């Protein structure tokens, strides 16, 4: 059992009962979605009163460091009042410290809790401070939607994709790990959770959990539930190589990206709109970057300068072409849609 990636879901049973078993369904669907994306089982142990929980907790948490094991806390107000939940988070924090890791706790924010939302209470609660620093899955609005809703299915897929990218990276080259920038275990030796196996050995064939360091992430939320309320402020504060996650909303910013960044929509692409009238909504002045899962709209007359595009694989973007002067704009309105790397960009040209 220790050779696979697995998780424990930490939650309050009464919350699941009140929700009609939705937390149990969430566990089952996330497990199945990870299996769909990786081709491997991803067991999530749920009931701490069940014998399987106890046996796997002992074997994975107390007796070995060779297994990749995650904790998925379902955050509600009751979570912070549950001694069992708080103890489970504390045990995983201790495990992270032993392994020199910070990616083994994946919170799901299910119902707003003052311990996270109120700065005074957050600072007074060490556990809340730790959870607030983690990149969490926000389920506060999605809990009102059925699991068959496209937004919920997409959010589950995104969450599973984060797990896949962090713990199921596959080596496809025969080059040493030091050449690939990925730590893997030498032949005949298992890698631990810490991902600190000695580099330099040949990359073995087959799949094994390997840690990928995530870039610093800034969250933009128009309702002030993230790090910034505007994309422009996040771009200005970000360092080269950072990632900016944009939550659903209408952003009327004319953006200039002048450093290597990732600008990613965090939700349904049709709900994340960057819109500018009589101007360029997004201008790239960096040599490399990535923009994905956003809707970009320009209304009115297009400026005579460059327009931003992205490569088909979404790996790089820059200001593309300069238009030659071609006389007055057409008196007819034209619409153009660009769909590259998950971007939907609609530009109204020559509106009379």
C-alpha positions as CSV (number, residue, x, y, z in Angstrom):
1,X,0.0,0.0,0.0
2,X,2.9,2.4,0.7
3,X,3.9,2.4,-3.0
4,X,0.9,4.4,-4.1
5,X,-0.1,8.0,-3.5
6,X,-3.0,8.2,-1.1
7,X,-4.9,10.7,1.0
8,X,-6.9,11.1,4.2
9,X,-9.9,13.4,4.2
10,X,-10.3,15.3,7.5
11,X,-13.8,16.6,8.0
12,X,-16.6,16.9,10.5
13,X,-19.2,14.1,10.2
14,X,-22.1,16.4,11.0
15,X,-21.1,18.6,8.1
16,X,-21.4,15.7,5.8
17,X,-24.8,14.7,7.3
18,X,-26.1,18.2,6.9
19,X,-25.0,18.3,3.3
20,X,-26.7,15.0,2.5
21,X,-23.5,13.1,2.0
22,X,-22.0,15.6,-0.4
23,X,-18.5,15.5,1.2
24,X,-18.5,11.7,0.8
25,X,-19.5,12.2,-2.9
26,X,-16.7,14.8,-3.2
27,X,-14.2,12.2,-1.9
28,X,-15.3,9.5,-4.3
29,X,-15.4,11.8,-7.3
30,X,-12.0,13.4,-6.7
31,X,-10.5,9.9,-6.3
32,X,-12.0,8.8,-9.6
33,X,-11.0,12.0,-11.4
34,X,-7.3,11.5,-10.3
35,X,-7.5,7.9,-11.5
36,X,-8.9,9.1,-14.9
37,X,-6.0,11.6,-15.3
38,X,-3.2,9.4,-14.1
39,X,-4.3,5.8,-14.8
40,X,-3.5,4.9,-11.2
41,X,-5.6,4.4,-8.1
42,X,-5.8,7.2,-5.7
43,X,-7.4,6.0,-2.5
44,X,-8.8,8.6,-0.1
45,X,-9.6,7.3,3.3
46,X,-12.6,9.0,4.8
47,X,-14.0,7.6,8.0
48,X,-11.5,7.9,10.9
49,X,-13.7,5.4,12.9
50,X,-13.2,2.8,10.2
51,X,-10.6,0.1,10.7
52,X,-9.0,0.8,7.2
53,X,-8.3,4.4,8.3
54,X,-6.5,3.3,11.4
55,X,-4.5,0.6,9.7
56,X,-3.4,2.9,6.9
57,X,-2.8,5.8,9.3
58,X,-0.4,3.7,11.3
59,X,1.4,2.3,8.2
60,X,1.7,5.6,6.3
61,X,2.0,8.3,9.0
62,X,3.5,6.6,12.0
63,X,5.7,3.8,10.7
64,X,7.1,4.9,7.3
65,X,8.4,7.9,5.4
66,X,8.4,6.0,2.0
67,X,4.8,6.7,1.1
68,X,3.4,9.8,-0.5
69,X,0.4,10.6,1.7
70,X,-1.7,13.8,1.6
71,X,-4.2,15.3,4.0
72,X,-7.4,16.9,2.5
73,X,-9.0,19.0,5.2
74,X,-12.6,20.1,4.4
75,X,-12.7,23.6,6.0
76,X,-15.9,24.8,7.7
77,X,-16.5,26.7,11.0
78,X,-16.9,23.3,12.7
79,X,-13.5,22.1,11.5
80,X,-11.7,24.5,13.8
81,X,-13.8,23.3,16.8
82,X,-13.1,19.6,16.2
83,X,-10.2,18.3,18.3
84,X,-9.8,15.3,15.9
85,X,-9.5,17.5,12.8
86,X,-7.1,19.9,14.4
87,X,-5.0,16.9,15.6
88,X,-4.8,15.4,12.1
89,X,-3.6,18.7,10.7
90,X,-1.0,19.0,13.4
91,X,0.2,15.5,12.7
92,X,0.6,16.3,9.0
93,X,2.4,19.5,9.8
94,X,4.9,17.6,11.9
95,X,5.3,15.1,9.0
96,X,6.0,17.9,6.6
97,X,8.6,19.3,8.9
98,X,10.3,15.9,9.1
99,X,10.3,15.5,5.3
100,X,11.2,19.2,4.6
101,X,8.0,19.6,2.5
102,X,5.1,22.0,2.3
103,X,2.8,20.3,-0.2
104,X,1.2,17.5,1.8
105,X,-1.9,19.4,3.0
106,X,-4.5,20.4,0.3
107,X,-7.3,22.3,2.0
108,X,-10.8,22.5,0.4
109,X,-12.6,25.7,1.6
110,X,-16.2,24.5,1.9
111,X,-18.0,27.0,4.1
112,X,-16.6,30.4,5.1
113,X,-15.0,30.4,8.5
114,X,-14.1,33.5,10.6
115,X,-10.9,31.9,11.5
116,X,-9.7,32.3,7.9
117,X,-11.7,35.4,6.8
118,X,-11.2,37.6,9.8
119,X,-7.6,38.8,10.0
120,X,-7.6,39.2,13.8
121,X,-8.9,35.7,14.4
122,X,-6.6,34.3,11.8
123,X,-3.5,35.8,13.4
124,X,-4.6,34.5,16.8
125,X,-5.0,30.9,15.5
126,X,-1.7,29.2,14.5
127,X,-3.6,26.4,12.6
128,X,-5.7,29.0,10.7
129,X,-2.6,30.9,9.7
130,X,-1.0,27.8,8.3
131,X,-4.1,26.7,6.3
132,X,-4.6,30.3,5.0
133,X,-1.1,30.1,3.4
134,X,-1.9,27.0,1.4
135,X,-3.3,27.0,-2.1
136,X,-6.8,25.7,-1.5
137,X,-9.7,24.5,-3.6
138,X,-12.6,27.0,-3.1
139,X,-15.9,25.1,-2.9
140,X,-18.0,27.8,-1.1
141,X,-20.1,28.5,-4.1
142,X,-19.8,25.1,-5.8
143,X,-21.4,23.3,-2.8
144,X,-24.7,24.6,-4.1
145,X,-24.3,23.0,-7.5
146,X,-24.9,19.4,-8.4
147,X,-21.8,17.3,-9.2
148,X,-23.1,17.0,-12.8
149,X,-22.8,20.8,-13.3
150,X,-20.0,21.7,-15.7
151,X,-18.5,24.2,-13.3
152,X,-18.2,21.5,-10.6
153,X,-16.8,18.9,-13.0
154,X,-14.3,21.4,-14.2
155,X,-13.2,22.4,-10.7
156,X,-12.8,18.7,-9.8
157,X,-10.7,18.2,-12.9
158,X,-8.5,21.2,-12.0
159,X,-8.0,19.9,-8.5
160,X,-7.1,16.5,-9.8
161,X,-4.7,18.1,-12.3
162,X,-2.9,19.9,-9.5
163,X,-2.4,16.5,-7.8
164,X,-1.3,14.9,-11.0
165,X,1.2,17.6,-11.8
166,X,2.7,17.5,-8.3
167,X,2.8,13.7,-7.6
168,X,2.6,11.9,-11.0
169,X,5.3,13.4,-13.1
170,X,6.6,10.9,-15.6
171,X,10.2,10.6,-16.7
172,X,10.4,10.0,-20.5
173,X,14.1,10.7,-21.1
174,X,17.1,8.6,-20.4
175,X,19.0,11.6,-19.2
176,X,20.1,11.9,-15.6
177,X,17.8,13.6,-13.2
178,X,20.3,16.5,-12.8
179,X,19.9,17.3,-16.5
180,X,16.1,17.3,-16.3
181,X,15.9,19.4,-13.1
182,X,13.8,16.6,-11.4
183,X,14.8,14.6,-8.3
184,X,14.3,10.9,-8.7
185,X,15.6,7.9,-6.7
186,X,18.6,5.9,-7.9
187,X,17.8,2.4,-9.2
188,X,17.0,-0.1,-6.5
189,X,16.0,2.6,-4.0
190,X,12.7,4.1,-3.2
191,X,12.2,7.9,-3.1
192,X,10.8,9.2,0.1
193,X,8.0,11.8,0.5
194,X,10.7,14.5,0.6
195,X,11.7,14.1,-3.0
196,X,15.3,14.5,-1.9
197,X,16.6,11.3,-3.4
198,X,20.2,11.5,-4.6
199,X,20.4,13.0,-8.0
200,X,22.7,11.8,-10.8
201,X,21.4,8.3,-11.3
202,X,19.8,7.4,-14.6
203,X,16.1,8.1,-14.8
204,X,14.3,4.7,-14.6
205,X,11.4,3.7,-16.8
206,X,7.9,3.6,-15.4
207,X,5.9,6.0,-13.2
208,X,6.9,7.1,-9.7
209,X,5.8,10.1,-7.6
210,X,8.2,13.0,-8.0
211,X,7.9,16.4,-6.5
212,X,7.6,19.4,-8.7
213,X,8.2,22.8,-7.0
214,X,5.3,25.1,-7.7
215,X,6.0,28.8,-8.5
216,X,4.9,31.5,-6.0
217,X,1.2,32.1,-6.6
218,X,-0.9,35.3,-6.3
219,X,-4.7,35.0,-6.3
220,X,-6.8,37.8,-7.8
221,X,-10.4,38.0,-6.6
222,X,-12.7,40.9,-7.4
223,X,-14.5,40.4,-4.0
224,X,-11.3,40.8,-2.0
225,X,-11.0,37.1,-1.1
226,X,-7.5,36.7,-2.5
227,X,-4.2,38.5,-2.5
228,X,-5.3,41.3,-4.9
229,X,-8.6,42.7,-6.2
230,X,-7.2,43.7,-9.6
231,X,-5.0,41.8,-12.1
232,X,-2.9,44.9,-12.7
233,X,-1.9,45.1,-9.0
234,X,-1.0,41.4,-9.0
235,X,1.2,41.9,-12.1
236,X,3.0,44.9,-10.6
237,X,3.7,43.0,-7.3
238,X,4.7,39.7,-8.9
239,X,8.3,38.7,-9.5
240,X,9.5,37.0,-12.8
241,X,8.4,33.4,-12.9
242,X,5.4,33.9,-10.5
243,X,1.9,32.5,-11.2
244,X,-1.2,34.6,-11.1
245,X,-4.6,32.8,-10.6
246,X,-7.6,34.9,-11.6
247,X,-10.9,34.0,-10.1
248,X,-14.3,34.6,-11.9
249,X,-15.3,38.2,-12.4
250,X,-15.2,41.1,-14.8
251,X,-11.9,42.9,-14.9
252,X,-11.8,46.2,-16.8
253,X,-8.1,46.5,-16.8
254,X,-5.8,47.3,-19.7
255,X,-3.0,44.9,-18.8
256,X,0.7,45.1,-19.7
257,X,2.8,42.0,-19.0
258,X,6.4,43.1,-19.0
259,X,8.0,40.1,-17.1
260,X,7.8,36.3,-17.5
261,X,4.6,35.3,-15.7
262,X,1.8,32.8,-15.8
263,X,-1.7,34.4,-15.9
264,X,-4.2,31.6,-15.5
265,X,-8.0,31.7,-15.1
266,X,-9.2,29.7,-12.0
267,X,-12.7,28.7,-13.0
268,X,-15.0,28.6,-16.1
269,X,-13.3,30.5,-18.9
270,X,-16.6,32.3,-19.8
271,X,-16.8,33.7,-16.2
272,X,-13.3,35.2,-16.2
273,X,-13.5,38.3,-18.5
274,X,-10.9,41.0,-19.1
275,X,-12.6,43.7,-21.0
276,X,-11.4,47.1,-22.3
277,X,-13.2,49.7,-24.5
278,X,-11.2,51.5,-27.2
279,X,-7.9,50.0,-26.2
280,X,-5.8,46.9,-26.0
281,X,-6.9,44.6,-23.2
282,X,-3.7,42.6,-23.0
283,X,-0.2,43.6,-24.2
284,X,2.9,41.3,-23.9
285,X,6.3,42.9,-23.5
286,X,8.0,39.9,-22.1
287,X,9.9,37.3,-24.1
288,X,8.1,34.4,-22.5
289,X,5.0,33.8,-20.4
290,X,1.8,31.9,-20.4
291,X,-1.9,33.1,-20.5
292,X,-4.7,30.5,-20.3
293,X,-8.4,30.0,-19.5
294,X,-9.4,33.7,-19.8
295,X,-11.9,35.6,-22.0
296,X,-10.4,38.8,-23.4
297,X,-12.6,41.4,-25.0
298,X,-11.8,44.6,-26.8
299,X,-14.7,46.9,-27.7
300,X,-14.5,49.8,-30.1
301,X,-11.7,50.7,-32.5
302,X,-8.6,48.6,-32.3
303,X,-5.4,50.6,-31.7
304,X,-2.8,50.6,-34.4
305,X,-0.1,48.9,-32.4
306,X,0.5,45.3,-31.5
307,X,-1.9,42.7,-30.2
308,X,-1.1,39.9,-27.7
309,X,-1.3,36.3,-28.8
310,X,-0.1,33.0,-27.3
311,X,1.5,29.9,-28.8
312,X,-0.7,26.9,-29.3
313,X,0.9,24.9,-26.5
314,X,0.4,27.8,-24.1
315,X,4.1,27.8,-23.1
316,X,5.0,31.3,-24.4
317,X,3.5,34.6,-25.4
318,X,4.7,37.9,-26.6
319,X,3.5,41.0,-28.6
320,X,3.1,39.6,-32.1
321,X,2.5,41.8,-35.2
322,X,2.4,45.4,-36.1
323,X,-0.3,46.4,-38.5
324,X,0.4,48.5,-41.6
325,X,-1.7,51.6,-42.0
326,X,-4.5,50.6,-44.2
327,X,-6.7,53.6,-44.4
328,X,-9.9,54.3,-42.5
329,X,-11.7,51.5,-40.6
330,X,-14.5,49.7,-42.2
331,X,-18.0,51.1,-41.4
332,X,-19.1,47.5,-40.6
333,X,-18.6,45.9,-37.2
334,X,-16.5,42.8,-37.4
335,X,-15.9,40.2,-34.6
336,X,-12.9,37.9,-34.4
337,X,-12.4,35.1,-31.9
338,X,-9.0,33.7,-31.0
339,X,-8.8,30.4,-29.1
340,X,-5.2,29.4,-28.3
341,X,-4.1,27.8,-25.1
342,X,-7.5,28.1,-23.6
343,X,-7.9,31.8,-24.3
344,X,-11.0,33.1,-25.8
345,X,-10.4,36.6,-27.2
346,X,-13.2,38.6,-29.0
347,X,-12.3,41.9,-30.6
348,X,-14.8,44.3,-32.2
349,X,-13.2,46.0,-35.1
350,X,-14.1,49.2,-36.9
351,X,-17.4,49.9,-35.0
352,X,-19.0,52.8,-36.8
